[in-house]
Amino acid sequence: MWSRFVSLMSVLLTISVVSCGGSVATSAPSATSTQGSWQVILTVKAATGLFGITGVALDRQGNLYLAEFDDDRIYKYSTSGKLLAQWGEHGSGPGQLWSPDKLAFDAQGNLYVTEVGSQSSGGNSRIQKFSPTGMPLAQWGTFGSAPGQFNTPVGIAVDQQGDIYVADVGNHRIQKLSSLGQPLTQWHTVGSGTGESTEIGYDLALDASGNVYVSEPHPFSDGNDRIQKFSPAGEPLATWGGSGAGEGQFSQPTGLAVDSKGNVFVVDSHNSRIEELSSTGQYVAQWAAPAAGFKFVSKVALDDHGNIYVSIGSQILKLVVK
């Protein structure tokens, strides 16, 4: 377990920017916050490890799917919080899991799971595809840097054609695979310019046009703290944000979600808030975190009513937006 913790911390983020010589805002400005009430709707009692629930996704029926990182499990809950299914055990076979992280659905309701793995930690370094009831359907990837291989795959999204986008963090790239898992393209350039990155793709989200949004938290003081927008082919379209606590700025942006209107919701974890940006990157609103604050692994998901779901450790919180 410790090796998994050390590996993920070294490849993704540091928990505290203060230890790297930077500063962290502990709260978001309240004057521009939009009203809403946080509700703890679910506590996963099995999620007792260091990371807890790292993946959150809702299917078209509103059922909630959760990835439990430390116990190598997927949970499915109804809208009323009833446990409907669970699957997974530690291992590398079909249906087994090794540090499941982020989740995504395709148009048919099948679930895709990234399994974090690196050379130092071991693990599967792959994507698995499951039916809505947990039947393993396919798996793709091994550890490496060749097309179709991964080193710490984290964020994932699936477009309407079934193509799969993966944040291959350890290889500092975004990979695009076909619905059959065949490598189609990849993109990355290390830096801080448009289309470049110092910490590529902690999380991914797609809009209705298939454009790809990527969060860039900074692992050290020279990171980007921003969101980038790419075309489905990887052409850079826009960059938004920068380090800070003001409107439209970020400190460790992690989870991402895009609603049907193209508005982008960002877990601004070290500013302890959710920020909403328009489809053109303009600041819209923010919601301060509850007292527990957001951990750096927080994931955000949206339902059809515009309500926001966030993971904090073993708990799932719902923000009813007013």
ABEGO torsion letter per residue (X at the ends): XAAAAAAAAAAABBABAAAAGBBBBABBBAAABBBEBBBBABBBAABABAAEBABBBBBAAGBBBBBBAAAGBBBBBBAAGBBABBBEBBEABBGBBBGBBBBBBBAAGBBBBBBBBBAAAEEAGBBBBBBAAGBBABBBEBBEABBGBBBGBBBBBBBAAGBBBBBBAAAGBBBBBBAAGBBABBBBBBEABBGBBABBGABBBBBAAGBBBBBBBBABAABAGBBBBBBAAGBBABBBEEBEABBGBBBGBBBBBBBAAGBBBBBBAAAGBBBBBBAAGBBABBBBBBAAEBBAABBBBBBAAGBBBBBBEABBBBBBBX
